[in-house]
Amino acid sequence: MQVSFRQLAEYQLGSERQIESRFERLEALLVATRKNVRIMQERTALLEMRTGSLEQRMASLKGRMVGLEMRMEALARRVASLEEKMATKEDMAALEARIENEVAALETRIKGRA
């Protein structure tokens, strides 16, 4: 089978066009990929900044929680102390009432003998 020079030139021209078309598509893909990489790098940087900010806020909140826990413990101790004082006062009031009753009973007995 014989191929003419013209047929060979047309085939080569078609091949070159295909190669050029593929090359242009690859260039476009490369540009789009670079753009996507840049966008992802920017997003990553933003997320890293936000993460750092959130970590700082978490550390601050943990510090505040420790402070609140200490205050709650101090309040619990004060409440326990007040409850002890209340119990002591209630005991004192009960004792006072018993003494008053006994004094009244003694007075009644004394008046009854007199």
KOLKE-921768 format. One record per residue: residue number from 0; residue in three letters; chain; x, y, z of N, C-alpha, C, O in turn. Coordinates in pm, 1 decimal, padded with zeros to 6 digits. Layout:
ATOM   num   residuo   cadena     n_east    n_north       n_up    ca_east   ca_north      ca_up     c_east    c_north       c_up     o_east    o_north       o_up
ATOM   NUM       ala        A          X          Y          Z          X          Y          Z          X          Y          Z          X          Y          Z
...
! end
This chain:
ATOM   num   residuo   cadena     n_east    n_north       n_up    ca_east   ca_north      ca_up     c_east    c_north       c_up     o_east    o_north       o_up
ATOM     0       met        A    00085.1   -00116.8    00000.0    00000.0    00000.0    00000.0    00089.1    00122.4    00000.0    00181.5    00137.1    00080.0
ATOM     1       gln        A    00057.1    00206.8   -00091.5    00137.1    00327.1   -00104.3    00060.2    00445.0   -00051.0   -00060.1    00459.4   -00072.5
ATOM     2       val        A    00133.9    00529.6    00019.8    00074.0    00649.5    00076.8    00140.0    00767.3    00008.9    00262.2    00774.0   -00004.2
ATOM     3       ser        A    00056.4    00859.5   -00033.6    00112.7    00976.5   -00101.1    00168.4    01073.9    00001.9    00136.7    01069.4    00120.7
ATOM     4       phe        A    00250.5    01159.4   -00048.8    00309.9    01261.2    00038.0    00200.7    01348.1    00098.3    00208.1    01388.2    00214.5
ATOM     5       arg        A    00101.0    01376.1    00018.9   -00008.7    01460.6    00066.5   -00083.9    01390.4    00179.6   -00115.0    01453.3    00280.7
ATOM     6       gln        A   -00113.2    01263.0    00164.6   -00182.7    01187.3    00267.9   -00099.4    01182.7    00396.1   -00151.6    01197.1    00506.6
ATOM     7       leu        A    00029.6    01162.7    00378.5    00118.8    01159.3    00493.0    00121.1    01294.1    00563.4    00119.7    01300.1    00686.4
ATOM     8       ala        A    00124.6    01403.0    00486.0    00125.2    01537.7    00543.1   -00005.7    01564.4    00616.1   -00005.4    01622.2    00724.7
ATOM     9       glu        A   -00118.9    01522.3    00556.6   -00249.0    01542.1    00621.4   -00257.4    01462.4    00752.5   -00308.7    01511.5    00853.1
ATOM    10       tyr        A   -00206.3    01339.6    00749.3   -00206.2    01257.1    00870.3   -00119.7    01321.2    00978.7   -00157.3    01326.5    01095.8
ATOM    11       gln        A   -00002.6    01369.7    00936.3    00087.0    01432.7    01033.7    00024.6    01560.2    01088.4    00034.6    01587.6    01208.0
ATOM    12       leu        A   -00040.0    01638.9    01001.7   -00106.4    01761.9    01045.4   -00218.9    01729.1    01143.7   -00235.8    01798.4    01244.0
ATOM    13       gly        A   -00295.4    01624.4    01115.3   -00402.7    01583.0    01206.4   -00346.1    01539.0    01340.8   -00401.2    01572.1    01445.8
ATOM    14       ser        A   -00236.5    01464.7    01337.3   -00172.1    01421.2    01461.5   -00122.6    01540.3    01541.6   -00137.8    01545.4    01663.7
ATOM    15       glu        A   -00062.7    01637.0    01470.7   -00013.0    01756.7    01539.5   -00127.6    01835.0    01602.3   -00114.4    01888.2    01712.5
ATOM    16       arg        A   -00239.4    01841.6    01532.2   -00356.4    01912.7    01587.1   -00408.7    01840.7    01712.2   -00444.3    01904.2    01811.5
ATOM    17       gln        A   -00412.4    01707.1    01705.3   -00455.9    01630.4    01822.2   -00361.6    01653.1    01939.5   -00404.4    01673.2    02053.1
ATOM    18       ile        A   -00232.6    01649.4    01909.4   -00133.0    01671.3    02014.4   -00147.3    01811.7    02070.8   -00143.2    01830.3    02192.4
ATOM    19       glu        A   -00164.3    01911.5    01982.9   -00180.7    02050.2    02028.5   -00306.8    02064.3    02113.4   -00305.5    02132.6    02215.8
ATOM    20       ser        A   -00414.9    02000.4    02071.3   -00540.5    02006.0    02146.6   -00523.2    01941.9    02284.4   -00568.5    01997.0    02384.7
ATOM    21       arg        A   -00458.8    01827.3    02289.2   -00433.6    01761.1    02417.3   -00345.8    01847.9    02506.7   -00369.5    01861.0    02626.8
ATOM    22       phe        A   -00242.8    01907.3    02444.3   -00152.3    01993.3    02520.2   -00228.3    02112.4    02579.4   -00207.0    02148.3    02695.2
ATOM    23       glu        A   -00317.2    02173.8    02499.6   -00396.2    02287.8    02549.0   -00487.8    02244.8    02663.8   -00503.6    02317.4    02761.9
ATOM    24       arg        A   -00548.2    02125.7    02650.8   -00633.4    02075.5    02759.2   -00551.3    02050.5    02884.9   -00595.2    02080.7    02995.9
ATOM    25       leu        A   -00431.6    01995.0    02866.6   -00344.3    01971.7    02981.8   -00301.3    02102.9    03046.4   -00294.6    02112.8    03168.9
ATOM    26       glu        A   -00272.0    02204.6    02963.6   -00236.5    02336.3    03019.0   -00353.0    02394.3    03098.0   -00334.0    02447.5    03207.4
ATOM    27       ala        A   -00473.7    02384.1    03042.6   -00592.1    02434.7    03113.1   -00612.5    02358.4    03243.9   -00645.4    02417.9    03346.5
ATOM    28       leu        A   -00593.1    02228.1    03239.9   -00606.0    02146.7    03360.3   -00500.7    02185.1    03463.4   -00529.5    02190.5    03583.0
ATOM    29       leu        A   -00378.4    02211.8    03417.1   -00271.3    02253.8    03506.8   -00305.0    02387.7    03571.9   -00284.9    02404.9    03692.1
ATOM    30       val        A   -00356.0    02482.6    03493.5   -00394.1    02613.5    03547.8   -00505.1    02596.6    03651.1   -00499.7    02656.0    03758.8
ATOM    31       ala        A   -00605.8    02515.6    03618.3   -00716.8    02493.3    03711.7   -00666.8    02424.4    03838.4   -00710.7    02457.2    03948.7
ATOM    32       thr        A   -00575.6    02329.2    03822.8   -00520.9    02258.7    03939.1   -00442.9    02354.1    04027.6   -00456.6    02351.0    04149.9
ATOM    33       arg        A   -00361.2    02438.7    03966.5   -00285.6    02537.2    04044.8   -00379.9    02631.1    04119.4   -00356.1    02666.1    04234.9
ATOM    34       lys        A   -00487.4    02671.2    04051.3   -00585.3    02759.4    04115.5   -00650.2    02687.8    04234.0   -00666.0    02746.1    04341.2
ATOM    35       asn        A   -00687.3    02562.2    04214.3   -00747.9    02484.4    04323.6   -00651.0    02466.4    04439.2   -00690.7    02473.8    04555.5
ATOM    36       val        A   -00523.3    02442.6    04407.6   -00422.2    02427.5    04512.2   -00409.1    02557.1    04590.8   -00401.1    02554.8    04713.6
ATOM    37       arg        A   -00406.8    02670.8    04520.1   -00395.8    02800.5    04587.2   -00517.1    02824.4    04676.8   -00503.0    02870.7    04790.0
ATOM    38       ile        A   -00635.2    02793.1    04626.3   -00757.6    02810.7    04706.5   -00752.2    02721.9    04830.7   -00786.5    02766.2    04940.3
ATOM    39       met        A   -00709.7    02597.8    04813.9   -00701.5    02506.7    04928.1   -00597.1    02554.5    05029.2   -00616.8    02541.3    05150.0
ATOM    40       gln        A   -00485.7    02610.1    04979.5   -00384.5    02662.9    05071.1   -00440.2    02781.2    05150.0   -00415.4    02793.9    05269.9
ATOM    41       glu        A   -00516.0    02868.2    05081.7   -00576.7    02982.4    05151.2   -00676.4    02934.2    05256.2   -00678.4    02984.4    05368.6
ATOM    42       arg        A   -00758.4    02837.1    05219.1   -00856.6    02783.4    05314.3   -00787.0    02717.5    05432.6   -00829.5    02731.9    05547.2
ATOM    43       thr        A   -00679.7    02645.1    05403.2   -00604.2    02579.9    05510.3   -00547.1    02683.5    05605.7   -00551.9    02666.6    05727.6
ATOM    44       ala        A   -00492.4    02792.2    05548.8   -00436.9    02898.6    05633.8   -00546.3    02959.6    05720.9   -00525.1    02983.8    05839.7
ATOM    45       leu        A   -00663.9    02984.7    05661.7   -00775.3    03040.0    05739.9   -00818.0    02943.6    05850.3   -00841.8    02984.7    05963.9
ATOM    46       leu        A   -00827.3    02816.2    05816.2   -00866.4    02717.3    05917.2   -00763.0    02707.4    06028.2   -00798.4    02691.1    06145.0
ATOM    47       glu        A   -00635.2    02717.1    05992.3   -00531.2    02713.8    06095.1   -00542.7    02834.7    06187.1   -00524.4    02823.2    06308.3
ATOM    48       met        A   -00573.6    02951.8    06128.3   -00591.1    03071.5    06211.4   -00710.2    03053.9    06303.9   -00702.8    03084.3    06422.9
ATOM    49       arg        A   -00819.8    03004.7    06248.4   -00939.7    02984.5    06330.7   -00914.2    02881.3    06439.4   -00958.2    02897.5    06553.2
ATOM    50       thr        A   -00843.2    02775.3    06403.7   -00811.6    02671.8    06502.0   -00728.0    02729.6    06615.1   -00752.6    02701.1    06732.3
ATOM    51       gly        A   -00628.7    02811.3    06579.5   -00546.0    02875.3    06682.5   -00629.6    02963.7    06772.5   -00612.4    02963.7    06894.4
ATOM    52       ser        A   -00720.4    03039.4    06711.9   -00808.2    03126.5    06790.5   -00897.4    03043.2    06882.3   -00916.7    03077.4    06998.9
ATOM    53       leu        A   -00951.3    02934.2    06829.1   -01037.1    02848.4    06911.4   -00958.2    02783.1    07024.3   -01009.1    02768.0    07135.4
ATOM    54       glu        A   -00833.8    02744.6    06995.9   -00751.6    02685.1    07101.1   -00725.2    02785.8    07212.2   -00726.2    02750.9    07330.2
ATOM    55       gln        A   -00701.4    02911.4    07173.6   -00680.5    03015.5    07274.7   -00806.9    03034.9    07357.3   -00800.6    03046.9    07479.7
ATOM    56       arg        A   -00921.2    03037.9    07290.4   -01047.2    03054.6    07362.5   -01072.5    02936.4    07456.0   -01119.5    02954.4    07568.3
ATOM    57       met        A   -01041.1    02815.6    07409.1   -01059.2    02697.4    07493.8   -00969.8    02705.8    07617.2   -01013.4    02674.5    07728.0
ATOM    58       ala        A   -00845.3    02748.0    07598.2   -00754.2    02761.3    07712.6   -00808.1    02864.9    07810.6   -00802.7    02845.6    07932.0
ATOM    59       ser        A   -00860.2    02975.0    07756.6   -00917.8    03079.3    07842.3   -01038.7    03024.9    07918.4   -01054.0    03049.2    08038.1
ATOM    60       leu        A   -01123.7    02951.3    07847.9   -01242.0    02894.2    07912.9   -01203.6    02792.6    08019.9   -01266.9    02785.2    08125.2
ATOM    61       lys        A   -01098.9    02714.1    07992.1   -01053.8    02618.2    08093.4   -01005.8    02691.4    08217.9   -01034.8    02649.9    08330.1
ATOM    62       gly        A   -00932.0    02800.7    08197.8   -00886.6    02880.4    08311.8   -01003.6    02936.2    08390.5   -01003.9    02935.2    08513.5
ATOM    63       arg        A   -01103.4    02985.2    08317.5   -01221.7    03038.2    08385.3   -01295.9    02928.1    08459.5   -01347.1    02950.8    08569.1
ATOM    64       met        A   -01302.4    02807.8    08400.3   -01369.6    02696.1    08466.6   -01297.9    02659.7    08596.1   -01362.1    02632.2    08697.5
ATOM    65       val        A   -01165.3    02659.6    08592.6   -01089.2    02629.6    08714.4   -01122.3    02733.3    08820.9   -01145.1    02699.1    08937.0
ATOM    66       gly        A   -01124.9    02860.9    08780.6   -01160.2    02967.1    08875.1   -01300.1    02948.2    08931.4   -01322.4    02964.9    09051.3
ATOM    67       leu        A   -01394.6    02913.2    08844.0   -01532.4    02890.5    08890.0   -01540.7    02770.4    08983.8   -01613.4    02773.5    09083.1
ATOM    68       glu        A   -01465.9    02664.7    08951.9   -01466.2    02547.6    09040.1   -01411.9    02583.7    09178.0   -01464.4    02538.8    09279.9
ATOM    69       met        A   -01306.5    02664.9    09180.4   -01250.9    02706.5    09309.3   -01352.9    02789.4    09386.5   -01368.9    02772.6    09507.4
ATOM    70       arg        A   -01422.2    02879.6    09315.4   -01524.2    02960.9    09382.5   -01638.5    02873.8    09433.7   -01690.1    02896.8    09543.2
ATOM    71       met        A   -01678.3    02773.5    09354.5   -01785.5    02683.2    09397.5   -01743.6    02605.1    09522.1   -01823.5    02586.0    09613.8
ATOM    72       glu        A   -01617.9    02560.1    09524.9   -01569.3    02488.1    09642.6   -01569.3    02579.0    09765.1   -01606.8    02536.6    09874.4
ATOM    73       ala        A   -01527.0    02704.4    09746.6   -01527.4    02799.4    09858.6   -01670.3    02823.0    09906.5   -01695.6    02828.6    10026.8
ATOM    74       leu        A   -01763.7    02836.9    09812.2   -01904.3    02855.3    09850.2   -01957.8    02731.9    09922.6   -02032.9    02744.3    10019.4
ATOM    75       ala        A   -01919.5    02613.4    09876.3   -01964.7    02490.5    09943.0   -01912.9    02486.2    10086.4   -01984.5    02445.0    10177.6
ATOM    76       arg        A   -01788.0    02528.9    10105.9   -01733.2    02531.9    10243.1   -01809.6    02633.0    10328.2   -01839.2    02606.4    10444.7
ATOM    77       arg        A   -01841.6    02748.6    10270.6   -01917.8    02849.6    10346.5   -02055.9    02797.5    10382.6   -02103.4    02818.0    10494.3
ATOM    78       val        A   -02120.8    02729.5    10287.3   -02253.5    02673.2    10314.0   -02244.2    02569.7    10425.6   -02328.0    02567.5    10515.8
ATOM    79       ala        A   -02141.6    02483.5    10419.6   -02124.3    02382.5    10525.0   -02102.6    02449.5    10659.8   -02157.6    02405.6    10760.8
ATOM    80       ser        A   -02022.8    02555.4    10661.7   -01998.1    02627.9    10786.5   -02127.2    02690.0    10838.5   -02156.5    02683.0    10957.8
ATOM    81       leu        A   -02203.8    02750.6    10748.7   -02331.9    02810.3    10789.7   -02428.7    02703.4    10840.3   -02501.1    02725.2    10937.5
ATOM    82       glu        A   -02429.5    02587.9    10774.0   -02517.0    02479.7    10819.9   -02477.4    02433.3    10959.3   -02563.0    02404.9    11043.0
ATOM    83       glu        A   -02345.6    02425.7    10983.6   -02299.3    02387.6    11117.6   -02343.2    02491.2    11220.0   -02388.5    02456.1    11328.9
ATOM    84       lys        A   -02329.7    02619.3    11185.0   -02372.0    02725.2    11277.0   -02521.6    02718.6    11301.0   -02568.2    02737.5    11413.4
ATOM    85       met        A   -02597.7    02691.5    11193.6   -02743.0    02681.2    11208.5   -02777.6    02564.2    11300.1   -02864.4    02575.8    11386.6
ATOM    86       ala        A   -02709.4    02452.2    11280.6   -02735.6    02335.9    11366.2   -02701.9    02369.6    11510.6   -02775.8    02332.8    11602.0
ATOM    87       thr        A   -02590.7    02439.5    11531.8   -02552.1    02479.3    11668.0   -02656.8    02572.4    11726.8   -02694.6    02558.3    11843.1
ATOM    88       lys        A   -02704.2    02668.4    11646.1   -02806.7    02761.4    11695.6   -02936.0    02687.6    11725.4   -03003.3    02717.6    11824.0
ATOM    89       glu        A   -02971.5    02590.7    11640.4   -03092.4    02512.4    11665.8   -03076.4    02430.6    11794.2   -03168.7    02420.0    11874.9
ATOM    90       asp        A   -02956.9    02373.2    11810.9   -02930.7    02298.2    11934.5   -02941.0    02390.8    12055.0   -02999.2    02354.3    12157.2
ATOM    91       met        A   -02884.5    02510.2    12042.9   -02889.3    02607.5    12152.6   -03033.5    02647.8    12181.1   -03073.1    02659.2    12297.2
ATOM    92       ala        A   -03112.1    02669.4    12076.0   -03252.2    02707.7    12095.5   -03329.2    02594.0    12162.3   -03411.6    02618.0    12250.6
ATOM    93       ala        A   -03302.6    02470.9    12120.5   -03369.8    02355.8    12182.7   -03329.2    02343.9    12328.8   -03413.1    02318.2    12415.0
ATOM    94       leu        A   -03199.9    02362.8    12356.7   -03151.3    02357.1    12494.4   -03215.2    02468.0    12577.5   -03256.8    02445.6    12691.2
ATOM    95       glu        A   -03222.4    02587.3    12519.7   -03284.0    02700.3    12590.1   -03430.8    02670.5    12619.7   -03479.3    02699.7    12729.1
ATOM    96       ala        A   -03501.3    02612.8    12523.4   -03642.6    02578.8    12544.4   -03656.7    02473.6    12654.0   -03746.8    02482.2    12737.4
ATOM    97       arg        A   -03566.9    02373.5    12653.9   -03570.5    02271.0    12758.2   -03545.3    02331.2    12895.6   -03613.4    02297.6    12992.4
ATOM    98       ile        A   -03446.3    02421.0    12903.5   -03415.5    02486.0    13032.1   -03534.3    02568.0    13078.9   -03571.5    02564.2    13196.2
ATOM    99       glu        A   -03594.7    02643.3    12984.7   -03711.7    02724.0    13021.4   -03824.7    02634.5    13070.7   -03892.4    02669.0    13167.5
ATOM   100       asn        A   -03845.9    02521.5    13006.8   -03950.8    02428.2    13050.1   -03920.0    02372.3    13188.8   -04008.0    02361.4    13274.2
ATOM   101       glu        A   -03792.7    02337.1    13208.9   -03754.2    02283.6    13340.0   -03766.8    02390.4    13448.1   -03810.9    02360.8    13559.1
ATOM   102       val        A   -03728.5    02514.6    13417.0   -03743.2    02624.7    13513.5   -03890.7    02644.8    13544.4   -03929.0    02661.8    13660.2
ATOM   103       ala        A   -03974.0    02642.8    13439.6   -04118.0    02659.4    13461.0   -04172.5    02545.1    13546.2   -04256.1    02567.0    13633.9
ATOM   104       ala        A   -04125.1    02423.2    13520.4   -04170.3    02307.7    13599.7   -04125.9    02322.4    13743.7   -04202.8    02293.9    13835.4
ATOM   105       leu        A   -04001.3    02367.0    13765.3   -03951.3    02387.6    13901.2   -04031.5    02496.8    13971.3   -04067.2    02482.7    14088.3
ATOM   106       glu        A   -04059.5    02604.7    13900.4   -04138.3    02713.8    13959.9   -04276.5    02662.7    13999.5   -04329.1    02697.2    14105.3
ATOM   107       thr        A   -04333.9    02580.3    13913.0   -04465.7    02524.0    13942.8   -04458.1    02434.8    14065.9   -04545.9    02440.7    14152.1
ATOM   108       arg        A   -04354.9    02352.9    14075.1   -04338.2    02264.7    14190.9   -04316.3    02346.2    14317.8   -04369.8    02314.7    14424.0
ATOM   109       ile        A   -04235.5    02453.0    14303.9   -04209.2    02537.4    14421.7   -04338.4    02605.1    14466.2   -04367.2    02609.7    14585.8
ATOM   110       lys        A   -04414.6    02656.2    14374.4   -04541.2    02722.1    14407.9   -04639.0    02620.9    14466.0   -04717.6    02652.8    14555.2
ATOM   111       gly        A   -04633.2    02499.4    14414.4   -04722.2    02394.8    14463.8   -04686.8    02355.0    14606.4   -04776.9    02312.9    14679.0
ATOM   112       arg        A   -04565.2    02365.0    14650.6   -04522.9    02328.8    14785.1   -04546.2    02443.6    14880.7   -04559.9    02425.1    15001.6
ATOM   113       ala        A   -04550.2    02557.2    14826.1   -04559.8    02671.0    14916.6   -04697.7    02699.6    14965.3   -04717.8    02793.5    15042.4
! end
